[in-house]
Amino acid sequence: MLKEFKKFIMGGNVIEFAVAVIMAGAIGMVVKGFVSMIVMPFVSHFTGGVSFKEWKIVLDDAIVDAAGKVTRPENAIMYGQWIDTIINLLIVGLVMFLIVKIYNNMKKKEEEAPAEPPKPSNEEVLLTEIRDLLKK
């Protein structure tokens, strides 16, 4: 069983999958940063300086005691953060689509490269020589 597990782990598919998961996480972080640090400020600019993350529907206000300490936090539907997440998902999807498209184009070019015609076997070479001698 240990040998089978080692064979499974060392197989190409598992390693490729692990690399893909790590790369997807890294790409996700980069895209999330791009959305929150670059795209959303533009969106906020065009919506009058309002950040999506601040958009919410308050169901219950926070309860604060006399000392100013929050005894019960605010209960709210944070739909602005959800919108931000949807935009993030769309951009991640677009980036992944572009990566796969570029990869497939590169793979097509490799496949389209003309392969060398196969060399004739020794028997074919001998038969060709015999044919040529018979023609003479």
C-alpha positions in Angstrom: 0.0 0.0 0.0 2.9 2.4 0.8 4.4 1.7 -2.7 1.1 2.4 -4.3 0.7 5.7 -2.4 4.3 6.7 -3.4 3.5 5.9 -7.0 0.3 7.9 -6.8 2.0 10.9 -5.2 4.9 10.9 -7.6 2.6 10.6 -10.6 2.6 13.5 -12.9 -1.1 14.3 -12.5 -0.9 14.9 -8.8 2.1 17.1 -9.0 0.6 19.1 -11.9 -2.6 19.5 -9.9 -0.7 20.7 -6.8 1.2 23.2 -8.9 -2.1 24.3 -10.5 -3.8 24.8 -7.0 -0.8 26.9 -5.8 -0.7 29.0 -8.9 -4.5 29.5 -8.8 -4.1 30.8 -5.2 -1.4 33.1 -6.1 -3.2 34.4 -9.2 -6.3 34.8 -7.0 -4.4 37.0 -4.6 -2.9 39.1 -7.4 -6.3 39.6 -9.0 -7.9 40.4 -5.6 -5.3 43.0 -5.0 -5.8 44.4 -8.5 -9.6 44.6 -7.9 -9.4 46.2 -4.5 -6.4 48.5 -5.1 -6.9 49.5 -8.7 -10.4 48.7 -10.1 -12.5 49.6 -7.1 -11.0 53.1 -6.6 -12.0 53.8 -10.3 -15.5 52.5 -9.6 -15.7 54.5 -6.4 -14.6 57.6 -8.3 -17.4 57.2 -10.8 -20.0 56.4 -8.2 -19.3 59.7 -6.3 -16.6 58.4 -3.9 -18.8 55.7 -2.4 -17.0 52.4 -1.7 -19.0 49.2 -2.3 -17.7 47.8 0.9 -19.7 50.5 2.8 -23.0 49.6 1.2 -25.2 47.6 3.6 -28.7 47.2 5.0 -28.7 47.5 8.8 -31.1 45.2 10.4 -30.2 45.9 14.0 -28.1 48.9 15.2 -25.2 48.2 17.4 -25.9 48.6 21.2 -23.3 50.7 23.0 -23.2 51.1 26.8 -22.6 54.3 28.7 -18.8 53.8 28.6 -18.9 53.7 24.8 -18.2 49.9 24.6 -20.1 48.0 22.0 -22.2 45.3 23.9 -23.9 44.0 20.7 -22.4 44.6 17.3 -24.4 45.8 14.4 -26.4 43.2 12.4 -26.3 44.1 8.7 -26.5 42.6 5.3 -23.2 43.6 3.6 -24.3 43.5 0.0 -21.6 45.9 -1.0 -18.9 43.4 -0.1 -20.9 40.8 -2.1 -20.8 43.1 -5.1 -17.1 43.5 -4.6 -16.7 39.7 -4.5 -18.7 39.3 -7.7 -16.5 41.8 -9.5 -13.5 40.0 -8.2 -14.9 36.7 -9.5 -15.5 38.1 -12.9 -12.0 39.5 -13.2 -10.5 36.2 -11.9 -12.5 34.3 -14.5 -11.4 36.7 -17.2 -7.7 36.3 -16.2 -8.0 32.5 -16.1 -9.7 32.5 -19.5 -6.9 34.6 -21.0 -4.2 32.3 -19.5 -5.9 29.2 -20.8 -6.4 30.8 -24.2 -2.8 31.8 -24.5 -1.7 28.4 -23.3 -3.9 26.7 -25.9 -2.6 29.0 -28.7 1.0 28.1 -27.7 0.2 24.4 -27.7 -1.5 24.7 -31.1 1.7 26.3 -32.6 3.8 23.4 -31.2 1.4 20.9 -32.7 1.2 22.7 -36.1 5.0 22.6 -36.5 5.6 20.3 -39.5 7.0 17.0 -38.4 9.8 15.5 -40.4 8.6 12.9 -42.8 9.5 9.4 -41.5 12.6 7.9 -43.0 12.1 4.9 -45.2 12.9 1.5 -43.6 15.9 -0.5 -44.6 13.6 -2.8 -46.7 12.1 0.2 -48.5 15.6 1.5 -49.3 16.7 -1.9 -50.7 13.5 -2.2 -52.7 14.0 1.3 -54.2 17.6 0.5 -55.1 16.4 -2.8 -56.8 13.7 -0.9 -58.7 16.1 1.7 -59.9 18.6 -1.0 -61.0 15.8 -2.8 -62.9 14.8 0.4 -64.7 18.3 0.8 -66.0 
